[in-house]
Amino acid sequence: MTRVIGLISGTSVDGIDAALVDISGTGFDLQVEFVAGATYPYQDDLRKRILAVCAGQAISMAELAELDDAIAIAFAQAAQNIQVDHQPATLIGSHGQTVYHRPAGVGDRENTSPRHCLGYTLQLGRGAVIAQLTGITTVNNFRVADIAAGGQGAPLVSPVDAALFSHPQEARCIQNIGGIGNITYLPPRQDSQPDHWLEKIRGWDTGPGNSLLDLAVQYLTNGTKTYDENGSWAASGTPCHALVEHWLEQEYFHLPPPKSTGRELFGVDYLQECIKDSEPYQLNSADLLATLTELTAVSIVHNYRSFLPKLPERVFLCGGGSRNLYLKNRLQQLLEPVPVLTTDEVGLSADFKEAIAFAVLAYWRQLGFPGNLPTVTGASKRVLLGEINFSQ
């Protein structure tokens, strides 16, 4: 059994999720025991700097290096803190902080052919620094190998979902709702040929999760609040379905998988477009939040109905959005009669599932087991994910 720490800060940039887990087994036959989990918020100044870079603010190379250092130190501190009162870990899997993600096939330079453009992704928080500060071998930079193999570099959690949530008779969807939403579709694991089963697994980014909701709350409260707790503010409003239908025309929602996205698309500029679109409807603040929440819910269901081979028997939510009761209820209503649950109900923390996933990916990297799924990311082959940084 190996004790591993998983670390991630997602597109919401609300803090570092740390999970301490014990892992045993090989390949997709794993046993994972959740020991502890905690979220360590960024200091306000650091969070503002990260959000500014994510929004496209230009910085110097010296400032970028300083930001990279600050994030690595914050991640190392999270790793140290999660071990207090527990037996120490021997391995860390750190996703880092994404500040830029350009999927394969999306050109961003003049005269670049979009269909011949490699993907690019940048996660700050160097693994070598984390390893030295903690004294623990650290695996990081998980996405770049998949991108080099022609993949999207996202989502990477689908093979972990396959290992932890598959069912012998039941088709399931694991729906993460972080800043961006992503899905893993798991067909029944009854096939006697594992490779045949793996080829049927699907996964992709569905679009906005909490990103537009959190940005809207910050905009509406002049920064005094960062999110809509339980979705109660949105629940007091009335969604404008005409706006949702208009927003759903966005090209990303209609692209077939594999596909991935981020704040580069569903960020501040997109929210401002949404606010401008809403002006003729004279929505109040609660109505605007209800409408943006409806976009998240409807876009998820649109992805299911458009791109899945069939609807699952059950949907399991995870990530911060799984605690948004209004959003969860809307998904349940839109997907009836499919039950919408959380991963808590099958024994794995919905709050820390993503951090747990990167602990597993680090464990796989140490064993030399490929961590991606080409049917999900679009990579040309299965590859080892992550760079290993030894502490000495």
N, C-alpha and C positions, 0 to 999 in steps of 0.2 A: 504493500500500500504506500502511495506517495502523497504527502501533504503539499498542496499547491495553492497559491494565491492567484486569483484572477482579478485584473484591474481594467476598468474602462470608464471613460467619460464620453458620453454620446453627443449627438448633435444638439441636444438641449443645453449642453454646457452648464448643467446645474450642480455638478460636483463629480467626485471620483467614487464609483461604486467598487467596493472591494469585497470579494468572497473568499473565504477560507474553506477548502474542501479536501476530503480524502478520496483519492481515486485509485482503483485497482482494475485489472482486466486488460484486454488488448483489443485493438481494432474497434468494432462497433459493439462488442460485448463488454461493456463497462459497468462498473458499480461506482456511483458517486454519492458520497455522504456529505451533506452540507453541515459545516461546523459553525460558521459565523459569517455575518454580513453586516456591512455598515456603509453609509454614504458620507464622504468627507467633502463638504462644500469648498469650492475655491474661495480664496480671499477676493473681496470685491474688485480690487484693482486688477488682479490677474484675470478674473472672469471677463471684465470689460475689455481687456487687451485681446483676449482670445476671440470674443465676439466681434471685435472690430476687424481683426484679420479675416475671420470667416465671412464678414460682410464685404470684403474686398479692399479694405484700407491698405494703402501702400506703406511698407516699413522697410528700413534698411536691413542689410544682412546682419549688422551688429545687433539690431533690435530683435531680429529673428532668432539669432543665437541665444540672446538673453531670455527670450520667451521659451525656447526649447529647454534651456536649463531650468527655468522656474517650474515648468510643467513636470520635468523629470524629478525634481526635488519633491514636488507635491505628491507625485505618485509613490516615490520611495517612502515618504512619511506615512501615506495611507497603508502601504504594505507593512510597515513597522507597527502601526497602531492596531491593525486587525489581528496581529499575533499576540497582543497583550492578554495575559491570563490563559494562553493556549500553548500547546506544544508548537515549536517553530516549524515553518515550512522549509522545504528544500528546493522549491521551484516556484518561479513567478511567471505568469503569462500576462503581459501588459499590452493592451490594444493601443494605449496612448490617446491623444486628443486629435481627432481629425480637424484640420483647418482648411483642407482643399480636397475635393474629390471630383475628378472628371472621368466619367465612364468611357470605356472603349467605344469608338465610333462617334464621339462628339468632338468635333474640331473647334478650337477656340482661337485660331490664328487665321489671318487673311490668307487666302489661296491654299488653305489646307483642305484636302478632301476628307469630309467627315467619316466616310466609311473606311478610310485607311489610317485613321488616327488611333494610336495606342491609348489605352487608359493611363491615368496618372492619379496618384493619391498621396497625401502627405499627412502622417500622424506625428505630432510632436511629443517629446518626452522620451529621450534616448534610453534604450535598454541598458547600454553600457554604464550609464550613470546610475540607474536604479540598482544594477548588480553590485556596483562598488559601494554604494551608500548602504545597502541592506546586507551585503555579504551573501546574497542568494543568487544562484544562476537565474538569469532572466531571459525569456524569449519575447521578442517584440517584432514590429514590422511584418505583421502577418499577411498583409494584403498584396505586397509587391510581387511575390512569386506567382500568384494567380494572374495578376495583370500582365506580367512578362510572358505568361503562357497564353495570352490573348483573352483572358477573362475580364470580368467587371471588377474583380477584387471585392465583391459584395453580392449578396450577403454571405458571410462566412459561417454563420451559426447553423445552417441547415444540416450539415453532417452530424453536428453535436445533437441537434434535435432528433435526428434519425436514431442516434445511439440511445437517447434517454427517454423518448416519448413514443416510439413506434408501438403498434399493437398488432397482434397476430390476425385479427379479423376486422379491425376497424380502420377506416380511412380518417385521418386527423389533419387539422391545420393548426400549426403553432403560429400565432400572430403576435409579433412583437410590436408594441406601440411606444417607441421612444420619440425623439424629435421627428424621425422618419419612421414609417411603418414598414415592416418586412414580414413576409409569409414563408413558412415551410409547409409544403403539402407532403404528407406521409401516407402512401398507399398501405394496405394491410401487409404486414410482414409475415406472410404465410408461404411465400415462394421459397421453394427448396434451393433455389440458386440465388445466393446473395447479390451477385452482380446484376442479375435481372431486376431484382427489387430496387437496387440503388439507381438504376437507369430510369425508374419511374418517379423518383423523388423530384419535386420541383420547388423552386424558391426564387423570390425576387423582392425588390423594394416596391411596395404598393403606392407610395406617395407620402404626403404629409401625415405625420402622426400627431405629436404635440407641438410641432414647430410653429405653425401659424397661430395656434391657440395661445401659446406662451407669449409670443411676440405681440399678439393683440392685447392680452392682459397688461403687459408692460406699457403698451401704447395708451391704453384706456385709463391707466392709473398713474401715468407719468412716472413709471418705474417703481412705485411703492409696493406693487405686488408682481410676482414673477409667474404665477400660474393660477388656474381656477380650481381650487380645492374641491375634489369630488365632482367637479363639473356643475356645482350648484348655481353659479352665476348664469351659465349657459342654459341650465334647466329652467330658469325663470323667464327665458325669452322664447320667441317663436321663430323658427328657421324660415328663411325666404327660399322656397324651393326653386323659383325661377332663377335666382342667382346661382344656386348649386348646379343646376343644369347647365348654366352658362360656363361656370368654372370647370365643370367636368369635360368641356370640350378641349381642355389643355392637352396638347399632343402626347405628353408623357403617359397619361392614363390609357391611351389606346395603343401604345407600343407593345408588341408581344415580348415576353421574356426570352432570354435573360435581359434584365435591366436593373439599374441602380440609380439612385439620385441622392440629393442632399440639400443643404442650405443654399448651395449655388443656384438652385431652381426655386425651392420652396422656402425662401428667406424673407428678408426685410423688403426687398423690391416687390416680391410677389404679394406680400401683405398690403403694401401701399396700392397696388393695382386692385386688390380685392376691396379695399376701403373706397377707392374711387368708383369702382363698379357699383358699390352699395348706395352711393349718395342719392340717386333718383328714388330709391325705395324708402328713404328717410328712416332707417333702422336705428333703434336705440342701442345702447351698449350690449345689453343682454341679447337682443335679437341678432346683433352681429356675431357674438360669440356662439350663439345657437346655430347660426348659419355656417360658420367655419367648422364647428363640430360636426355638423351634418355632412360637410364636404369630406372630412376624414372618414366618417362612417360609410358614406355612399361610395367613395372611391375604393375603399377596401372591398366592399361587396361587389362593386363593378369588376374589380380584378378577379374575384372568385368566379363570378358568372361568365366572364369573358375568356379566362385562360386556364382554368382548372379542367381536368378531364371529367370531373363530376364534383358536386358539393360533398364535403366531408360529413361523416357522422357526428363529429364533435369539433368545436373550435376551442382552443385554449389560448387565452391572452397572457401576455407578460409585458414587462416594462412599466414605466410610470403611467402610461395611458390606461393600463388595466385597473388603476385605482380611480379613474374618472367614471363614476357611476352612471352619469348621463350618457356618456359615449358608449359604455358597455350596454346600457339598456337599448340605445338606438341600434347597435349592432345586432342585439338579440331580436329586436322587432323586424329588422330588415332580413335576417337570416332564418326566421321561423320556417320550419320547426326544429332547425339545427340548434342544439344547446350551445350557448356561449359561456364558457367557464374560465377559470384562470389556472395556470400551471401549479398553483398552490394545491389544487384539488387532486393532483396526481403526484404530490410529494416533492415538488421542487419550487423554491421561492420565486414568485413572479417578479419581485423587486430586484433580485440579483441573478436572474437567469442568464443575462448577457455576460456578466462578470464570470459566472460559472463556466460559460461556454469558452471563454478565452483561457481559463485554467485547463480545460480539457484539450484545447488546441495546443497549449504548451506541452502538456503531457504527451500528446501524440507526436509532437515534434521531437521530443527527447527520445521517444521509442523509434523514430524514423518512419512513422506512419503518415501517409498523405492526408492533409486536412481539408482539401477542397472537394467540391463535387462539380464536375464539368456541366452536368445537366442544369445546375443552378447558376453558376457564374458565366458559363460559356467558354471556359478555358479549353484548350486543345487536349489537355490530359490532366490526370491527377498529379499533384506536386506536393512536396514538403512545404509547409507554411511556417514562416517565422525565422528570425535570426537569433542564434544562441549567443548570449553574452555571459561569460563566466566571471565569477566574482574575484578571481585571482589567477 
